[in-house]
């Protein structure tokens, strides 16, 4: 029955997008651009927005199509049997005493035999390392390894963990994350293909405790995981998320590991791998639950850092933006990230400011209403598809209305501000989020 439901959801979503495209054309034709004739600027802006809407519809259509094909492939994939490659889990931590023991427990609760769990304490000033050490009696000092270093950052901690590990594969996770039981067993099968250098997992929100975290949950399954799943169809994921990613250990060391000159070391490493034509798979069944910011200011700080870090990583590989022959995947995905992280947010803000201005100056509110309704319907179609396939809470579907009216615009403003400040080289620091430890 699940398979039938997935198919019906898929074709229903595509049909909805087709109808939206027809509505867009007829609606703009019906409005006859009666305001657009007042100036060349208004005329050009209206046509740019119309073109942008069609690009968005094509984007949603492609993502739903490719993510569905990738989902069918994941249903047919079998977990490995027989010879198991050895796996070490790297767990960098800085002042994570509220969550570190939960993370370690989830590692040793895997259905797959974990050879080593390496906790790298990055100069914590709390009891993070001590609490991890206390668990050695339960899991054994050869399986649970705690190493300490002066505060040097997450990238340095992960590199130290990779050097300490003695396994064929390493899986990196965040200290505020909790692994579902079949994460490792579902990921290792991808690495039987020698062309695959890494596997990205499926990140979801564990602390859905208020409206802000529910909206982030929708963002994760629609805005992040649907994109990763569609990219996974081509084994070309653009960001291996920090909470869950598996690598060939020797390859990670040979490439120089993580680098600490950006605020998005996971994105930077992924682009480096794509630059060297490494395949990167996606495993939707490798579900890890992460703690999302519960306060608005913490969320803004996090997304500000993400945006600047991604821009820094793209700048390091700027040659790939103009050289498709070097790495087609890196070329395509770099431009995709620019569209998603810069062009789309800027266009969304421009569209809303422009249409609000039309209403104020000429009383033409229908354009603004049409804009919001259309984008909200697109989000609801995508949410319906993702909630069904991911078997998520159905309450996320109607939340797409608030997601579009409030959440997306706020995040887009943060992205644009972060982009401007990155271009002008304004200094920033990492910023430590407050953990609730839920």
MOZICOR-V882425 format. One record per backbone hydrogen bond with DSSP energy under -0.5 kcal/mol. NH is the residue of the N-H (numbers start at 1). CO is the residue of the C=O. E is the energy in kcal/mol with one decimal. If there is no record, write none. Layout:
BEGIN
{{NH | CO | E} {NH | CO | E}}
END
This chain:
BEGIN
{{5 | 1 | -2.5} {6 | 2 | -2.6} {7 | 3 | -2.1} {8 | 4 | -2.7} {9 | 5 | -2.5} {10 | 6 | -2.6} {11 | 7 | -2.6} {12 | 8 | -2.4} {13 | 9 | -2.4} {14 | 10 | -2.2} {15 | 11 | -2.3} {16 | 12 | -2.2} {17 | 13 | -2.1} {18 | 14 | -2.1} {19 | 15 | -2.3} {20 | 16 | -2.2} {21 | 17 | -2.1} {22 | 18 | -1.8} {23 | 19 | -2.5} {24 | 20 | -2.7} {25 | 21 | -2.0} {26 | 22 | -2.6} {27 | 23 | -3.0} {28 | 24 | -2.3} {29 | 25 | -2.1} {30 | 26 | -2.7} {31 | 27 | -2.2} {32 | 28 | -0.8} {33 | 28 | -0.5} {34 | 31 | -1.5} {37 | 33 | -0.9} {38 | 35 | -2.0} {39 | 36 | -0.9} {43 | 36 | -0.5} {43 | 39 | -2.2} {44 | 40 | -2.9} {45 | 41 | -2.6} {46 | 42 | -2.5} {47 | 43 | -2.0} {48 | 44 | -2.4} {49 | 45 | -2.4} {50 | 46 | -2.1} {51 | 47 | -2.5} {52 | 48 | -2.5} {53 | 49 | -2.3} {54 | 50 | -1.8} {55 | 51 | -2.1} {56 | 52 | -2.3} {57 | 53 | -2.2} {58 | 54 | -2.3} {59 | 55 | -2.3} {60 | 56 | -2.8} {61 | 57 | -2.4} {62 | 58 | -2.7} {63 | 59 | -2.8} {64 | 60 | -2.5} {65 | 61 | -2.3} {66 | 62 | -2.8} {67 | 63 | -2.6} {68 | 64 | -1.8} {69 | 65 | -2.0} {70 | 66 | -2.5} {71 | 67 | -2.1} {72 | 68 | -2.3} {73 | 69 | -1.8} {74 | 70 | -1.9} {75 | 71 | -1.6} {76 | 72 | -1.2} {77 | 73 | -1.0} {80 | 185 | -0.6} {83 | 81 | -0.6} {85 | 83 | -0.5} {88 | 169 | -2.0} {89 | 116 | -2.9} {90 | 88 | -0.6} {90 | 171 | -3.0} {91 | 89 | -0.5} {91 | 118 | -3.0} {92 | 173 | -0.7} {93 | 120 | -2.5} {99 | 96 | -1.3} {100 | 96 | -2.2} {103 | 99 | -1.9} {104 | 100 | -2.1} {105 | 101 | -2.4} {106 | 102 | -1.9} {107 | 103 | -1.3} {108 | 104 | -1.9} {109 | 105 | -0.6} {110 | 107 | -1.2} {111 | 181 | -2.3} {114 | 112 | -0.6} {115 | 87 | -1.8} {115 | 113 | -0.6} {116 | 87 | -1.3} {117 | 143 | -3.6} {118 | 89 | -3.0} {118 | 116 | -0.5} {119 | 117 | -0.7} {119 | 145 | -2.9} {120 | 91 | -1.8} {120 | 118 | -0.6} {121 | 119 | -0.7} {121 | 147 | -2.9} {122 | 93 | -3.1} {122 | 120 | -0.6} {123 | 121 | -1.3} {123 | 149 | -0.8} {131 | 127 | -2.7} {132 | 128 | -1.8} {133 | 129 | -2.7} {134 | 130 | -1.8} {135 | 132 | -1.3} {136 | 133 | -1.8} {137 | 134 | -0.5} {138 | 135 | -0.5} {139 | 135 | -1.7} {140 | 136 | -3.1} {143 | 140 | -0.8} {144 | 140 | -2.6} {145 | 117 | -2.6} {145 | 143 | -0.7} {147 | 119 | -2.8} {147 | 145 | -0.5} {149 | 121 | -2.3} {157 | 153 | -1.9} {158 | 154 | -2.5} {159 | 155 | -2.2} {160 | 156 | -2.2} {161 | 157 | -2.2} {162 | 158 | -2.3} {163 | 159 | -1.8} {164 | 160 | -2.1} {165 | 161 | -2.0} {169 | 86 | -2.4} {170 | 247 | -2.3} {171 | 88 | -2.9} {172 | 245 | -3.0} {173 | 90 | -2.1} {175 | 92 | -0.6} {177 | 174 | -1.6} {178 | 289 | -2.5} {180 | 287 | -2.4} {183 | 180 | -1.3} {186 | 182 | -1.7} {187 | 183 | -1.0} {187 | 184 | -0.7} {188 | 184 | -2.2} {190 | 187 | -1.3} {191 | 187 | -0.6} {191 | 188 | -0.9} {192 | 189 | -1.5} {193 | 190 | -1.5} {194 | 192 | -0.7} {196 | 193 | -1.8} {197 | 195 | -0.5} {197 | 279 | -2.8} {198 | 279 | -1.2} {199 | 246 | -2.2} {200 | 281 | -2.8} {201 | 244 | -1.8} {202 | 286 | -2.7} {203 | 201 | -0.7} {204 | 288 | -2.7} {206 | 290 | -2.4} {207 | 290 | -0.6} {208 | 206 | -0.8} {209 | 207 | -1.7} {214 | 210 | -2.0} {215 | 211 | -2.4} {216 | 212 | -1.7} {217 | 213 | -1.9} {218 | 214 | -1.9} {219 | 215 | -2.1} {220 | 216 | -2.5} {221 | 217 | -1.9} {222 | 218 | -2.5} {223 | 218 | -0.5} {223 | 219 | -1.7} {224 | 219 | -1.2} {224 | 220 | -0.6} {225 | 220 | -3.5} {226 | 221 | -0.6} {228 | 224 | -2.3} {229 | 225 | -2.7} {230 | 226 | -2.1} {231 | 227 | -2.5} {232 | 228 | -2.4} {233 | 229 | -0.8} {233 | 230 | -0.6} {234 | 231 | -1.4} {235 | 232 | -1.0} {236 | 231 | -1.9} {237 | 280 | -1.3} {240 | 266 | -0.6} {241 | 239 | -0.8} {244 | 241 | -1.2} {245 | 172 | -1.6} {246 | 199 | -2.5} {247 | 170 | -3.0} {248 | 197 | -1.4} {249 | 168 | -2.3} {249 | 247 | -0.6} {252 | 248 | -2.3} {253 | 249 | -2.2} {254 | 250 | -2.4} {255 | 251 | -2.0} {256 | 253 | -1.4} {257 | 252 | -2.2} {268 | 264 | -2.5} {269 | 265 | -2.2} {270 | 266 | -2.0} {271 | 267 | -2.6} {272 | 268 | -1.8} {273 | 269 | -2.2} {274 | 270 | -2.5} {275 | 271 | -2.2} {276 | 272 | -1.3} {277 | 274 | -1.9} {278 | 273 | -2.6} {279 | 195 | -2.0} {280 | 235 | -2.3} {281 | 198 | -2.3} {283 | 200 | -2.6} {284 | 282 | -0.5} {286 | 283 | -1.4} {287 | 285 | -1.7} {288 | 202 | -2.5} {289 | 178 | -3.1} {290 | 204 | -3.0} {290 | 288 | -0.5} {291 | 176 | -0.6} {292 | 290 | -0.7} {299 | 295 | -2.1} {300 | 296 | -2.5} {301 | 297 | -2.3} {302 | 298 | -2.2} {303 | 299 | -2.6} {304 | 300 | -2.3} {305 | 301 | -2.2} {306 | 302 | -2.5} {307 | 303 | -2.4} {308 | 304 | -2.2} {309 | 305 | -2.6} {310 | 306 | -2.5} {311 | 307 | -2.2} {312 | 308 | -2.3} {313 | 309 | -2.2} {314 | 310 | -2.5} {315 | 311 | -2.3} {316 | 312 | -1.6} {317 | 313 | -1.1} {318 | 315 | -1.3} {320 | 317 | -2.0} {321 | 318 | -1.0} {322 | 319 | -1.1} {326 | 323 | -0.7} {327 | 323 | -0.9} {331 | 327 | -2.4} {332 | 328 | -2.7} {333 | 329 | -2.6} {334 | 330 | -2.0} {335 | 331 | -1.7} {336 | 332 | -2.0} {337 | 333 | -2.3} {338 | 334 | -1.6} {339 | 335 | -2.2} {340 | 336 | -2.7} {341 | 337 | -2.8} {342 | 338 | -2.0} {343 | 338 | -2.1} {344 | 339 | -3.2} {346 | 342 | -2.2} {347 | 343 | -2.6} {348 | 344 | -2.6} {349 | 345 | -2.3} {350 | 346 | -2.5} {351 | 347 | -3.0} {352 | 348 | -2.0} {353 | 349 | -2.5} {354 | 350 | -3.0} {355 | 351 | -2.4} {356 | 352 | -2.3} {357 | 353 | -2.1} {358 | 354 | -1.9} {359 | 355 | -1.8} {360 | 356 | -2.3} {361 | 357 | -2.9} {362 | 358 | -2.7} {363 | 359 | -1.4} {364 | 358 | -1.1} {365 | 363 | -1.2} {367 | 364 | -0.5} {368 | 364 | -0.5} {369 | 365 | -2.4} {370 | 366 | -2.5} {371 | 367 | -2.2} {372 | 368 | -2.2} {373 | 369 | -2.7} {374 | 370 | -2.6} {375 | 371 | -2.2} {376 | 372 | -2.4} {377 | 373 | -2.4} {378 | 374 | -2.3} {379 | 375 | -2.2} {380 | 376 | -2.4} {381 | 377 | -2.5} {382 | 378 | -2.3} {383 | 379 | -2.7} {384 | 380 | -2.6} {385 | 381 | -2.2} {386 | 382 | -2.8} {387 | 383 | -3.0} {388 | 384 | -1.8} {389 | 385 | -2.4} {390 | 386 | -3.1} {391 | 387 | -0.8} {392 | 387 | -2.0} {396 | 393 | -1.8} {397 | 394 | -1.8} {398 | 394 | -0.6} {399 | 395 | -1.2} {400 | 397 | -1.7} {401 | 398 | -1.8} {403 | 399 | -2.5} {404 | 400 | -1.9} {405 | 401 | -2.3} {406 | 402 | -2.6} {407 | 402 | -1.4} {408 | 403 | -2.9} {410 | 406 | -1.9} {411 | 407 | -2.5} {412 | 408 | -2.6} {413 | 409 | -2.2} {414 | 410 | -2.0} {415 | 411 | -2.4} {416 | 412 | -2.3} {417 | 413 | -2.5} {418 | 414 | -2.8} {419 | 415 | -2.4} {420 | 416 | -2.4} {421 | 417 | -2.5} {422 | 418 | -2.2} {423 | 419 | -2.4} {424 | 420 | -1.7} {425 | 422 | -1.0} {426 | 421 | -2.5} {433 | 431 | -0.6} {435 | 433 | -0.5}}
END
